[in-house]
Amino acid sequence: MIDSLVAAGAPVDRCCRILGVARQNYYKAKRRPTTPTQLRREWLTGLIREVHVASRGTYG
């Protein structure tokens, strides 16, 4: 969420303060490598979105 706000032009320190996240923890999490579980979840999310679109919103 912070990444999308920063991409829209909001300052990182303000986003972290509003969301109650320590700025150093935000940067630490950003540097952390992607795990196999995260990759699988991203893949599954994409697959579910495809099924949802293909079924015109019936499934997914």
C-alpha positions as CSV (number, residue, x, y, z in Angstrom):
1,M,0.0,0.0,0.0
2,I,2.8,2.4,0.8
3,D,4.4,1.7,-2.5
4,S,1.3,2.6,-4.4
5,L,0.9,5.8,-2.4
6,V,4.6,6.7,-3.0
7,A,4.1,6.1,-6.7
8,A,1.2,8.5,-6.6
9,G,3.6,11.2,-5.1
10,A,3.1,10.9,-1.4
11,P,6.2,11.1,0.8
12,V,7.3,7.8,2.4
13,D,7.7,9.2,5.9
14,R,4.1,10.6,5.9
15,C,2.6,7.4,4.6
16,C,4.5,5.4,7.2
17,R,3.4,7.7,10.0
18,I,-0.3,7.7,9.0
19,L,-0.3,3.9,8.7
20,G,1.6,3.3,11.9
21,V,4.6,1.7,10.2
22,A,8.2,2.5,11.3
23,R,10.0,3.9,8.3
24,Q,13.0,1.6,8.8
25,N,10.7,-1.5,8.8
26,Y,9.2,-0.3,5.5
27,Y,12.7,-0.1,3.9
28,K,13.7,-3.4,5.5
29,A,10.7,-5.2,4.1
30,K,11.3,-3.6,0.7
31,R,14.9,-5.0,0.6
32,R,13.8,-8.5,1.6
33,P,14.0,-11.0,-1.3
34,T,10.8,-12.5,-2.6
35,T,10.1,-15.9,-1.1
36,P,8.8,-18.9,-3.1
37,T,5.5,-18.7,-1.2
38,Q,5.1,-15.0,-2.3
39,L,5.8,-15.9,-5.9
40,R,3.3,-18.7,-5.8
41,R,0.6,-16.5,-4.3
42,E,1.2,-13.8,-7.0
43,W,0.9,-16.5,-9.6
44,L,-2.3,-17.9,-8.1
45,T,-3.8,-14.4,-7.8
46,G,-3.1,-13.8,-11.5
47,L,-4.7,-17.2,-12.4
48,I,-7.8,-16.3,-10.3
49,R,-8.1,-13.0,-12.0
50,E,-7.9,-14.7,-15.4
51,V,-10.7,-17.1,-14.5
52,H,-12.8,-14.2,-13.1
53,V,-12.5,-12.3,-16.3
54,A,-13.0,-15.3,-18.5
55,S,-16.2,-16.2,-16.6
56,R,-17.4,-12.6,-16.8
57,G,-17.4,-12.2,-13.0
58,T,-19.1,-15.5,-12.2
59,Y,-16.2,-17.3,-10.7
60,G,-13.1,-16.1,-8.7
